[in-house]
Amino acid sequence: MGISLLSLAACGPRVAPTGPGPEPGGPEASAARGPAGAAPGRSAVAPMREVLVGEMCPRGAAGRPAVKPLFVRGLRWSEAGEDVRLPIERRSARQFSVLAWDGRRAGLFSVAGLAELDDDTAVAAGAYAGDSPCARASDPDEGGAGSGDDPACVEAMSHCGVAVAVLEPSGPGASPFDEEPEPTEVWSAGAAGACVIDGKLLVDIDADGTAEAFPVADLVNPVRAPAEEVLATNLDGAACRPSFSIHHAVPPGDPRHWRGLDILGVIDLDGDGRRELIAAYHYATRRTWAVYSARGTAARLDLVGEAEPWTTR
């Protein structure tokens, strides 16, 4: 049941971030989806962690910070509304790490509870402590001062950011209500990057030191929706420098219909040893996010979730 946004925001604990995380690592890059992300043919190996992924906007909920939950990874991936709300209602998602455009941790969002906005959108209400996800990293040679915002990030994300919560046990094994969870460095081993060259998206999916190559245009189906699967192609010696996020990995076309595709992050979200891709599809009047996962082989990316992030930011 929805709870007053104002009352939740007022009781949300303040958490000071421990500072930006490490830069994404990684070398130089040298089955149809079932209902709610069901995974036929998925590896039988259970995920090391369960996660909730959303978009944190500093002014998303009536001018207050909030996270719109979009995808949850439990026994399977799901974007169903009830599934993504449940971890917030049960207090198993109590803290989100908000990722910067370059893959650092920009800050921490402490969850007070679930709130219903005026348009019936369910969000995690609470408090955010940190920098804008679009702020560039501090430069130690400049006394720790940042170098402003990344314009590509501002255009793509409007100072919002990818937010990831590692789910805690609920019920009898839950942590005390007033005990702050330890920040989880979700990207410490799993964050990486991708790059685009000669129409190929190069990304080391299985972290073996060799990039897989995917035709980047294949992420978009003929009606410009997320493709159900993308198959690897020959690398052919292609190489480029990877980055955590890529603005206009697929360029825009007619601005009345198609405004391009961004890669928002390359990270092993569930700890299964294979990295997921988070992509944003921009249309004239809306956006949609998609998560791609290599469920059976690093040579194939499967669409495991699609959901609409904030409509106003």
ABEGO torsion letter per residue (X at the ends): XBBBAAAAAAABBBBBBAEBBBBBBEBBBXXBBBBGGBBBGBBABBBABBBBBBBBBAAABGGBBBBBBABBBBABBBABAAAAAAAAAAGABABBBBBBAAGBBAEBBBBAEBBBBAAGBBBBBEBBBEBBAABBBBBAAAGGBBAEBBAAAAAAAGGBBBBBBBBBBBEAABBBAABBBBBBBAAAAABBBBBBBGGBBBBBAAGAGBBBBBBAAAABBAAGBBBABBBBBBAGGBBBBBBABBBGABBBBBAAABAEBBBAEBBBAAGAGBBBBBBBBBBAABBBBBBBBBAABAABBBBABBBBBBABX
